[in-house]
Structures are given as structure tokens and as C-alpha cells.
């Protein structure tokens, strides 16, 4: 009698940034790889969109623009080597030029190798990107599946006749432990990077107004980016006290900053389904945010966009500090979210 055949695990390539590029794509990809480590049915491998070039090409990464050429010369051969070994190609995608440099090559190579493709599109700039880019629309219509993390992106895709399925972001509820804050204290955290898109300047202006009412208020800024010098200068101009610029923090360590905060504040111009908000909920923080695209699907109460944005947000923050009814509602929402995530995991 012949022994039963041994079923082979499904091999999945996750084409995404490494955590060397701190951001939502890298964090979610790293969590998926970790979650599948001991899975009996799936074996996942990360294929980085930012590989380190070998030998002489490595020195080219120190020069702007030349860095892009060197990375592409490394990335395309890497795709061919790695994607031929797998059964499914799962590609993480942003928008605009990044779409052409990272997801598009992965889709082309996967198609040439006859591999099915899942596109995991994550950019809050989708409305403008898809309106402008016929290439992006064509690619998204012809992959096997599109996964998006929010109802907002699902509706944007539908508006362009592109099918998608909502797969929410995941949170490690073992790492982000829930802690009840009662009463809320004005200890505020922001974890968005220092780029124009995330409008951290509004966070500073909001804190300026809050600190006038709560002199003991603190603001911790975790992140980095090209806008850091200007933001530090703005903090000085506003005469802010108790503001800490922490810099970039590894995903495995960022939970410490949520644990120490009571309120999470973010003020982006454009957003989607940021894992940072889910991490704040899972940690028990109250969340206040601008009304940026997909945020209304996440939060019951957000500040509406207006020239008085900082004033509206500061009013929201001070209300949260003194409003025990809303505080209890936030706690209940956070407990339910953390419980749901734990059950799903």
C-alpha cells in the first residue's frame, strides 16, 4: 500500500518594502510573514522592493536618482529569481511613481512566469492616481485579485470599474496591550512621518492651542522625514514646551509610545486605513484626527476640514480630556476592536 501523498505548502511571495523603509506597507508585510511562520498550509517569503545592490552598485545608492537606477538593476533580477519559486505573488502597492517602480515590475515578471497576482493597494491618493494613470487602471483591472484595507478604497476602485475585496489591516494585540485611561490626561502621541502629506505642522499648531489650556500637556512625535528641520523650527517659533522628537522607531518597539500616551492625534491631508489608528485603539488611547478620506470609516467623531483645522482639533482634544461619557465610549470601542482582532488572529 502506497503512503498518502504529502501535500506541499502554498508558496507565497510578498513583494513589499522591508522595515528599513518604515511605513504601513513594510509593517503589514512583516506582520504577515511573521503570522505565517508556522502555518501548516502557507509558506511566505518577503521579496523586497528596496534590495541592497551588490558590490560596486551599492555605492551608487548614495547618489540621488542614481540610487533608483541601481535599485532597479538589482530588483528586476531578484524578481525573476524569487517569483519563479512561488505559487502566488502578493504585491503591496502605493501610488504615482512608486507604482511604476515597485508593483508594476512585479506584475510584469509574475505574468511572464505564469503566476497569479494579488495586488494589495494601500494609498489614500488613489482617487487622483487612478484618474491620472491609465497604466495603473489597466494593471489593477487585469491582476487576479485586488485587496484594499478600507471601504474608502473599495468605493474608489468601484468608481473606476475595478473590482476589489476589503482585507483590513492587522494589529498584533499581544504587543499593543490595552490599558484603560481614566481620566484621560493630555499626554498626546503622533506617529506619522514628517512629510507634507501627513501635515504634522497642524499637529504642532493644535498642540499649541491645547497647551494654552493645559500647561502640563505633552506631545511625543515618533517618525522622521524631510520635513523634520522645518517642524522643529515651527515648534520653537510657537514656544512649545514638553515636545519630544523621538525619530524613527522600529515596529517592534513602537508599542512603548502608545502605552505611555493617553491621546493619539494625527492630522494628515490624505489618508486611508492607517494601522497607527488601530494600534492606538488596541492600546486604549483616545483618537482624534482630521477628516481625511478613509478616516470617517474608522472614527465616529473627526474634525472637519477647514481653515480652522487646528482650532477644531484642539477643541476636540480638550473635550476628550474632560468628557467622561465620550471617554467611556472610546474605551468600549477600543476593547471591542482589540477583542475582535484577537479573535480573528
N, C-alpha and C positions, 0 to 999 in steps of 0.2 A: 504493500500500500504506500503510495507516494505521500510525503508530508504536504500539508496545505501550503499554498504559495504565500510567501511573506510579502505583505503589502508595503510598498515603498511610500515614504512620506512625501507629501507635496512640497516641491522646492519653490520658494517664492523669493524673488529679488525685490528689495525695497530700494528704489533709486531716489536718493534724498541727500540733503546736506548732512554732514557729520556735526556733532555738537561743538566742533571747532568754530562753526558759524552758529552762534546762539540765536535761536528763533523758534517759532512754533513748529515749522516743518521738522527741524532737527530733533526737537524734544519728542514730538509724536512718533517719529520714525524709531527713535531709540527705545521708546516705551513699547512699541510693537515688537521689535526684535527681542527685547527682554521678556515680554509676555509669552512669546512663542519658544523660548529657550528649551523648555522641557515638554513641549507639546508632542503627543504621540503621532499626530497626523500631519503636522506642518513643520518644515524647517525653513527659517527665514535668514537671509543674509543681506547686509547693507552694501549697496553699491554706491559709493559717494559721488556726488556731482562736483565735489571740490577735492579731487585726488591730489596728493602731493606729487609733483612731477619728479622724475628721477634725474640723477646726475646733473649735467650742465643746465638742463631746463629749470631746475629748482631755483637757480639764481635769477632766472628771468621773472619769477613771481614777485621780485622786489620792485619791479618797474610797472607802473600803472599802464594799462592797455596791453602791454607785452604779457602781463600776467594772464590775461584772458586767453591769448593765443597759446601760451604754454599749457594752461589747464586743459584747453580743448584738445591739444595734441596728445595729452595723457588720457583724457576722458573717453574719447571715441574708441581707442583700442581696448580700454578697460571694459567698456560696454560689450564689445564683441566677445571678449574672453569670458565674462561673467554671465551674460544673459544666455549664452548657448548651454549653460549648465542647469538652467532652471525650467520650471513648468509654467510659471506665471510671473509677469513683470508688473509690479505695483509702483507707479511713478508719482512722486509728490511734485506739485506744480504751483508756482507763483504766476506772476503776470508780466506783461510787457517784454523787455529784452531778456529777462531771466527765463521766460518761457521758451525762447528760441535757443538759449544756451544750454539748458538742462533737460526739460521734459521732451522737447522736440527730437533731439538726437536719440534719446532712449526709445521713443516710439518708433522712429525710423529703423533702428537696429533690431528692435523686437519684431517688427513686421517682417524684415528681411529674414529673420531666423524662424518665422512662423510661430511666434509666442503670443498668447493672449495678453492684452494690456488692460490694467485698471488704472485710470487716471484719478488721482486724489488732488482735486483742485482746491486751493485754500486762500485765495486772495480776495480781500474786500474791494479791490479795484476792478473786479470782474465786469461791472456794467460798462465802464469806459474801455477796458481791454478788449472785450468781445465786440463792442461796437466798432472799434478801430481795426481789429486784426482778423482778416479773412482766413489767415493761416491757422490761428487759434480756433476759430469756429469750425473749420474743416477737420482739424485734428480731433477735437472733442466730439464731433459727430461720428467719427469713424473708429474710435477706440471701442473695446468690448464693453466696458462699464466706466461710468463717471461716478466717483464718490465725492460728496461735498459735506462739510461739517455742520451746515446750518440750513434752516428753511429759507433764509435770505438768499443764499447762493442757489438753492434749488429753484426758487422763483426766478432768479436772474437767468439761469440756464434755460428754463422753460420759455422765457420771453424770446429767446433766440432759437427756439425749436430744438434744444439739446436736452436729451434725457439724462437724469442723474438720480442717485439714491443718497439719502441723508445718513451718514455714518458719523455720529457725534465724536468730538474729541474725548480722549480718555484721561483720567486723573488717577494717580497712584494714591489711593486713600490710606494706605499703610504709611506712606511718607508724609502726607498732608493731614495731620491728625486734627480732628475737630476740637476746638476749645470755646466754651461759652464765655462771651464778654458781657458782664453785667455789673455796673453800667458800662456803656461804650465810653472810651477815653479818646481824646483827639490825637491818637498815635496813628499816623497815616503812612501808607506804603504805596509806591508806584514801581512797577517792574517793566515798563515799556522802554524800548531803546530810544536813544537820543537822536532821532531823525525827524524831519519835518512832518512826515506822515502821522506821527504819534503825538505831536503838539504838546510836548512836555512843558513848554513855556506857559501854557494855560494852567497846567498843574501848579506851577510856581505862583502864578498870579492868584489862583484860587486859594492856595495856602496863605498868601499874604493877607487876604481878607479874613480867613479863618483865624489866623494868629492874632489879629487885632481884637478878636472876641475871646480867644483862648490863648493867653500868653504862654502857657506851658505846652502848646501843641508842638508835635514833632513831625517831620517829614523825612522818610527814607527813600532814596531813589536808587533802585538797582537797575543797572543797564549801562550801555555805552553807545558810542556812535559819533558821527561827525559834528553833531550839534553840542557836544559837551562843553567846549570853551564858552560858547555863547550863553548856555544855560547857567553856568557858574557865574558868568558876569551879570546875568539878569538877577540871580539870587542876591548878589552883592548890591546891585542897584536898588532892589526892593527892601534891602535891610533885613533880610530874613534871618531868623535865629533857629537853632536846632534842626538844621537841614544837613543831611549826610548824603554825599555822593559815594556810593559803595563801589561802583564799577560793575563789570560783568561778573556773574556768579554762575558756577556750574549747575546744571539742572539738579544734580543730586544734593546740592546744598541750599537751594533757594527756599526750601520749606522753612528754614530757620527764620527768615524775614517775615513770612506770613504769620508764623507762630507768635512773633513779637509785636505785630501790629493789631489794631482794632478795626481800622477802616482801610479799604482798598480803593484808591482813586485812579482813574485813567481818563484821559481827555483827547483821544485820537480824532483826527478829521475823518478817517475812513477806517472801518473795522468789520469783522466778520463774526467768528465764534472763537474769541481768544481763550486759550487754555488758562491764561493767567486769571481770568474771572472765575473759572471753575475751581482753580486751585484756592482762590480766596474764599469761595463758598465752602469748599471742603475743609478749610482751616477754621471756619467760623467767623470770618471777617464780614462786616457790612460792606457793600459795594456801591459806589457812586460813579457814574460815567456819563460822558456826553452821548447824545442821541445819534450815534454813528452806525448807519446801515443795520447790520445784523444784531446790534446790541438790544434792540427792542424785543427781540425774541428771547433774550436771556434775562432781562431785568424788568421788574414790574414798574419801577419808577426811575426815570432817567431825566437828565436836564436837557431841555430842548435847545437846538442850535440857535444861536442868536449872537449879536454883537456883545450882549451882556452875559456871555457864557460863564465867565469866571464868577460873576455875582450870583448867577443862578446855582452854580455848583457849590459855592461857599454856603449859600442858604440851605442847600440840600444837606451838606455836611453838618452844619450846626444843628439842623433839625434832627438828624440822626443821633447826634450826641445827646440831645435832651428828650427824644421822643421814645419812651419805653414801649409803646404799642408797636411802633414800626420796628423797633429793635427786636421785639419778640417774634414778629413776622419774619424778619431776616433770619433769626436763629432757626425757626421752623423750616424755612426754605433750605437753609444750609444743611440741616440734619437730614431732610428728605433727599437732597441731592447726593450727599455723601453715602447715605444708605443705598440709594439706587445704584450708584457707581460700584459699591462693594458687592451688591447682589449680582450686577452684570459681570463683574470680574471673576 
